[in-house]
Amino acid sequence: MTEVLKRRQIPEGVRDLLPDLAGQKRKLEEFIQQVFSRWGYREVSTPAFEYSEIFAADLKAGLENSIYRFPDEQGRMLVLRPDFTLPIARVVAVHFAEGPLPLRLCYGGEIFRYAGGLQGKQRALTQAGVELMGDATPGSDAEVVALAAAVLQEAGLDEFTLCLGHVGFLDLLLAAYDLLPQDVEKIKLLFNKKDFVTLKEMVTKLKISEQAKESIMQIPLLRGGVEVLTKARALLPAGANVQPLELLQEIWSVLEDYKVTQFVTLDLGMVRMMNYYTGMVFEGYTNGLGYPLCGGGRYDQLLTNFGCELSAVGFAVSLDHLLTVLTRQKKLPELLEPLFVAFDESGRENAIATAQTLRRQGAVVIVDLKAATYEEAFQAGCRLGATRLLYCTDNDIFDADLDRGQV
């Protein structure tokens, strides 16, 4: 390969966004932040790289091996941000620990995850999300789920599902069978991957009762409306803690008031591969996309790592995945179409003044760079995709519709 060709390549897992997609993505980001703002969330920004200690204890194996690491000039290990929740937790502990509660923060930007051997999988992903800190009630859990539904609805999606679960249910059920820690982690990983064929093969070989095996294999079937909570209770051993199921019942009740339960499916086998989740978790899906559109949950113990005692819940939406879906459904944000301002040998000052006035009014205006005849300007405007031509002379402006060619 020649040096020229090498210089034209980009690394695997990243991509260029060309006009108009880059502009549509930016508009989508701004729109989502506006939705967050209307719900009372204030934006914060964190560095693209941080010290590795922030992430070391709270990422499970699925992400621990996906972090980009590099040393600083003093030899201290840095990582490119693989997740937003931990940096936001640090920000809260440092800057907002004594502030009024609950605290509502939102963010947007890129995360970076190494995806070795996975053809086509992105390594730089754009997210936008929220964190609600300082409240442990079902109302805060329900608010972030309802906000996720609002973002997807207002972005233009008509059909999507928010799968809602609780990490405590699976933990309680597996703890009742005295499984080895490594077996518990493998079972959770298989639930996360939804690899129920391998799960069945593994559970069949476990040295537990047949009833226990059957209970574990029933968990993937616990999907649906609020009625699945009754079925879930039947799987728990007598005297087991049913608090996770009671909490999901309360969250569902609040979501009914938000009028979004038509988008929500309870999924008692929901597993998210972060160590910090302690309660409710959820993920959003739509047809034709093999990845979650959004996801999040409760993490009441995370801020103790930063010396701060605060309960917290949040979620993030993947801009890249949402952009893919909206592209397929032809529901991308509309961009303003440009006007083309051109001029003859005497009309440059008039053209520039006209363009500046239109720009202040919010129009997108392209000004020709040199004098041209009317015919040349008309053809140039068509090539540039403009909808109208404003052709300026010293004292006059001729307005042409480039779509129909009428003056």
C-alpha positions in Angstrom: 0.0 0.0 0.0 1.3 3.4 -0.9 1.9 6.2 1.7 -0.8 8.2 0.0 -3.4 5.4 0.5 -2.3 4.9 4.1 -2.9 8.6 4.8 -6.4 8.3 3.4 -7.4 5.5 5.8 -9.1 5.9 9.2 -8.9 3.4 12.1 -11.4 0.5 12.4 -14.4 1.4 14.4 -14.7 5.1 13.6 -16.3 6.9 10.7 -16.6 10.2 8.9 -20.0 11.9 8.9 -20.5 13.9 5.7 -23.0 16.6 4.9 -25.9 16.5 5.5 -25.7 13.6 8.0 -23.2 15.5 10.3 -25.6 18.4 10.5 -28.6 16.2 11.2 -26.7 14.4 14.0 -25.8 17.8 15.5 -29.4 18.9 15.3 -30.5 15.7 16.9 -28.1 16.2 19.8 -29.3 19.7 20.3 -32.9 18.6 20.2 -32.3 15.9 22.9 -30.6 18.4 25.2 -33.6 20.6 24.8 -35.9 17.8 25.9 -33.6 17.2 28.9 -33.7 20.9 29.7 -37.5 21.0 29.6 -37.6 18.3 32.3 -35.3 20.4 34.6 -31.9 18.8 33.8 -28.8 21.1 33.6 -25.9 20.3 31.3 -22.4 19.4 32.5 -19.3 18.4 30.6 -16.5 16.1 31.6 -13.0 15.4 30.0 -12.6 12.9 27.2 -9.9 11.1 29.3 -9.5 10.6 33.0 -7.3 8.7 35.5 -7.9 5.0 35.3 -8.7 4.6 39.0 -12.2 6.2 38.4 -13.2 3.2 36.3 -11.2 0.2 37.6 -13.6 -1.1 40.2 -16.9 -0.7 38.6 -16.7 -2.2 35.1 -17.4 -5.8 34.6 -15.2 -8.0 32.4 -17.2 -7.2 29.3 -16.0 -3.5 29.4 -12.8 -3.8 31.5 -11.1 -5.3 28.5 -12.5 -2.6 26.2 -10.8 0.4 27.7 -8.3 2.5 25.8 -5.4 3.1 28.2 -2.3 5.3 27.9 0.2 6.9 30.3 0.6 10.6 30.9 4.0 12.3 31.0 4.4 11.3 34.7 3.6 7.6 34.1 0.1 7.7 35.6 -2.4 5.7 33.7 -5.2 7.5 31.8 -8.2 6.1 30.0 -10.4 7.4 27.2 -13.9 7.8 28.7 -15.7 4.4 28.2 -18.8 5.5 30.2 -20.4 8.8 31.4 -21.9 7.8 34.7 -18.6 7.4 36.6 -17.2 10.8 35.5 -20.6 12.5 36.4 -20.5 10.8 39.8 -17.0 12.3 40.3 -18.2 15.8 39.3 -21.1 15.5 41.7 -18.9 14.4 44.6 -16.4 17.2 44.0 -18.7 20.1 43.1 -22.3 19.4 44.2 -22.1 17.2 47.4 -23.5 20.0 49.6 -26.0 21.3 47.0 -29.8 21.2 47.1 -31.3 17.8 46.3 -32.5 16.1 44.2 -29.9 17.1 41.6 -30.7 16.7 37.9 -27.8 16.8 35.4 -27.5 16.0 31.7 -24.6 15.5 29.3 -23.6 14.7 25.8 -20.4 13.6 24.0 -18.4 10.6 22.9 -17.4 7.5 24.7 -14.6 5.2 23.5 -14.6 1.4 23.7 -12.2 -1.1 22.1 -14.2 -3.7 20.2 -11.6 -6.3 19.2 -12.4 -8.6 16.4 -16.0 -7.3 15.9 -16.3 -6.3 12.3 -18.3 -3.1 11.9 -18.7 -2.3 15.6 -18.1 1.3 16.4 -15.4 2.2 18.9 -16.3 5.9 19.2 -19.9 6.3 20.2 -21.9 9.5 20.9 -24.3 9.5 23.9 -26.6 11.9 25.6 -28.0 11.2 29.0 -29.2 12.3 32.4 -28.4 11.5 36.1 -30.9 12.2 38.9 -29.1 12.2 42.2 -30.2 12.4 45.8 -33.6 10.7 45.6 -34.3 6.9 46.2 -38.0 6.8 45.6 -39.8 4.9 42.8 -40.8 8.3 41.4 -37.2 9.1 40.4 -36.8 5.6 38.7 -40.0 6.2 36.8 -39.0 9.8 35.8 -35.9 8.6 34.0 -37.8 5.8 32.2 -40.6 8.3 31.2 -37.9 10.8 30.1 -36.3 8.1 27.9 -39.7 7.4 26.3 -40.2 11.1 25.8 -36.9 11.4 24.0 -37.6 8.6 21.6 -41.2 9.7 20.9 -40.2 13.3 20.3 -37.4 12.2 18.1 -40.0 10.6 15.8 -40.1 7.0 16.8 -43.6 5.4 16.9 -42.6 1.9 17.8 -40.1 1.0 20.5 -39.9 -1.0 23.7 -38.4 -0.1 27.1 -37.5 -3.4 28.8 -37.6 -2.8 32.6 -36.1 -5.1 35.2 -34.3 -5.1 38.6 -30.9 -6.5 39.3 -32.0 -7.7 42.7 -34.4 -10.3 41.4 -31.9 -12.4 39.6 -29.3 -11.9 42.4 -31.9 -13.1 45.0 -32.9 -16.1 42.9 -29.3 -17.2 42.2 -28.2 -16.6 45.8 -30.9 -19.1 47.0 -29.1 -21.9 45.2 -25.6 -21.4 46.6 -23.9 -21.2 43.2 -20.2 -20.5 42.9 -19.4 -16.8 42.2 -17.9 -17.6 38.9 -21.1 -19.5 37.8 -23.2 -16.6 38.9 -21.2 -14.2 36.8 -21.3 -16.5 33.8 -25.1 -16.8 34.1 -25.4 -13.1 34.2 -23.2 -12.6 31.2 -25.4 -15.1 29.2 -28.5 -13.3 30.3 -26.9 -10.0 29.1 -26.1 -11.6 25.7 -29.5 -13.2 25.6 -27.7 -16.5 24.8 -30.3 -18.8 26.2 -29.1 -21.8 24.3 -25.7 -21.7 26.0 -27.5 -20.8 29.3 -29.5 -24.0 29.1 -26.5 -26.1 28.4 -24.7 -24.5 31.4 -27.6 -24.7 33.9 -28.2 -28.4 33.0 -24.6 -29.2 34.2 -24.9 -27.3 37.5 -25.0 -29.4 40.7 -28.3 -28.0 41.9 -31.8 -29.4 42.2 -33.9 -29.9 39.1 -36.4 -27.4 40.6 -33.6 -24.8 40.9 -32.6 -25.4 37.3 -36.2 -25.1 36.1 -36.5 -21.8 38.0 -33.4 -20.3 36.4 -34.6 -21.4 32.9 -38.1 -19.8 33.6 -36.6 -16.3 34.0 -36.3 -15.5 30.3 -40.1 -16.1 30.1 -40.8 -13.5 32.7 -41.5 -10.8 30.1 -44.7 -8.8 29.6 -46.9 -6.5 31.6 -47.4 -6.1 35.3 -48.8 -9.6 35.5 -45.3 -11.1 35.2 -44.6 -9.9 38.8 -47.0 -12.5 40.1 -45.2 -15.3 38.2 -41.9 -14.0 39.4 -43.0 -14.3 43.0 -43.8 -17.9 42.5 -40.2 -18.6 41.5 -38.6 -17.2 44.7 -38.1 -19.5 47.7 -40.4 -19.2 50.6 -39.5 -16.2 52.8 -37.3 -14.6 50.1 -37.1 -10.8 49.9 -39.7 -9.6 47.4 -38.7 -5.9 47.6 -37.4 -5.8 44.0 -40.8 -7.0 42.7 -42.7 -4.5 44.9 -40.5 -1.7 43.7 -41.2 -2.6 40.0 -44.9 -2.6 40.9 -44.6 0.9 42.2 -42.5 2.1 39.2 -45.1 0.7 36.9 -47.9 2.6 38.8 -46.0 5.9 38.3 -45.4 5.1 34.6 -49.2 4.6 34.2 -49.6 8.2 35.3 -47.0 9.2 32.7 -49.1 7.3 30.1 -46.1 5.5 28.8 -46.7 1.8 29.9 -47.7 1.0 26.3 -43.9 1.3 25.6 -42.8 -0.7 28.6 -42.2 -4.4 29.0 -41.1 -5.9 32.3 -38.1 -8.2 31.8 -37.0 -10.0 34.9 -33.9 -11.4 33.2 -32.6 -7.9 32.4 -28.8 -7.7 33.1 -26.6 -4.7 32.4 -22.8 -5.3 32.4 -21.8 -2.7 34.9 -21.0 -3.5 38.5 -22.5 -0.3 39.9 -26.2 -1.0 39.2 -28.1 -1.7 42.5 -31.8 -1.6 41.5 -34.0 -0.9 38.6 -32.4 -1.3 35.1 -33.9 -0.8 31.7 -33.0 -0.8 28.0 -34.8 0.5 24.9 -35.1 -1.4 21.6 -36.8 -0.9 18.2 -37.4 -3.3 15.3 -34.5 -3.8 12.9 -31.7 -2.7 15.2 -29.6 -5.3 17.0 -28.4 -2.9 19.7 -30.2 -1.0 22.5 -31.2 2.5 21.6 -30.8 3.6 25.3 -30.3 2.1 28.7 -29.7 2.9 32.3 -30.7 2.2 35.9 -30.2 2.9 39.6 -26.7 2.9 41.2 -27.1 3.9 44.9 -23.6 2.9 46.0 -21.5 4.4 43.2 -20.8 7.8 44.7 -19.3 6.2 47.9 -16.2 5.6 45.8 -15.8 9.3 45.7 -16.6 9.9 49.3 -20.2 11.0 48.8 -23.4 9.3 50.0 -26.0 9.9 47.4 -28.5 7.6 45.7 -28.7 8.0 41.9 -30.5 6.9 38.8 -29.9 7.7 35.1 -29.9 6.6 31.5 -28.1 7.4 28.2 -29.4 7.3 24.6 -27.0 6.3 21.8 -27.1 9.0 19.2 -25.4 6.7 16.6 -28.1 4.0 16.9 -30.9 6.5 17.0 -29.5 8.2 13.9 -29.4 4.9 12.1 -33.0 4.2 12.9 -34.2 7.7 11.9 -32.2 7.4 8.7 -34.0 4.1 7.8 -37.4 5.6 8.6 -36.7 8.8 6.8 -37.3 10.8 10.0 -34.1 12.7 10.3 -34.2 16.3 11.5 -34.8 18.7 8.5 -32.0 21.1 7.7 -32.6 24.6 6.4 -32.0 24.7 2.6 -29.6 27.3 1.5 -30.2 30.5 -0.5 -27.6 31.5 -3.1 -26.6 35.2 -3.4 -24.7 36.2 -6.4 -23.8 39.5 -8.0 -22.6 41.3 -11.1 -19.5 43.5 -11.4 -21.3 46.4 -9.5 -23.4 44.4 -7.0 -20.9 42.8 -4.4 -21.7 45.3 -1.6 -25.4 44.9 -2.1 -25.0 41.1 -2.2 -23.0 40.9 1.1 -25.4 43.3 2.9 -28.4 41.2 1.7 -26.8 38.0 2.8 -25.9 39.4 6.3 -29.5 40.6 6.8 -30.9 37.2 5.8 -28.4 35.4 8.1 -29.4 37.5 11.1 -33.0 36.4 10.4 -31.9 32.7 10.6 -31.6 31.8 6.9 -28.7 29.7 5.5 -27.0 31.8 2.8 -24.2 31.0 0.4 -22.5 34.1 -1.2 -20.8 33.7 -4.5 -17.0 34.4 -4.3 -16.7 36.4 -7.5 -18.9 38.4 -9.9 -20.9 36.3 -12.4 -23.5 36.7 -15.1 -27.0 35.8 -14.2 -26.9 32.6 -16.2 -23.6 31.6 -14.5 -25.1 32.4 -11.1 -28.3 30.4 -11.8 -26.3 27.3 -12.8 -24.0 27.6 -9.8 -27.0 27.9 -7.4 -28.4 24.7 -8.9 -25.1 22.8 -8.5 -24.9 23.9 -4.8 -28.4 22.7 -4.0 -29.8 26.1 -3.2 -33.6 26.7 -3.4 -33.5 30.3 -4.4 -31.1 32.7 -6.2 -30.8 36.3 -5.2 -28.9 38.1 -8.0 -27.7 41.5 -6.9 -26.7 44.5 -9.0 -25.7 47.9 -7.7 -29.3 48.9 -6.9 -31.5 45.9 -7.6 -32.1 42.2 -6.4 -33.5 39.6 -8.8 -35.2 36.7 -7.0 -35.3 33.4 -8.8 -36.8 30.1 -7.7 -34.2 27.5 -8.6 -36.6 24.6 -8.5 -38.8 26.1 -11.2 -36.4 28.5 -12.9 -38.9 31.4 -12.6 -37.8 35.0 -12.0 
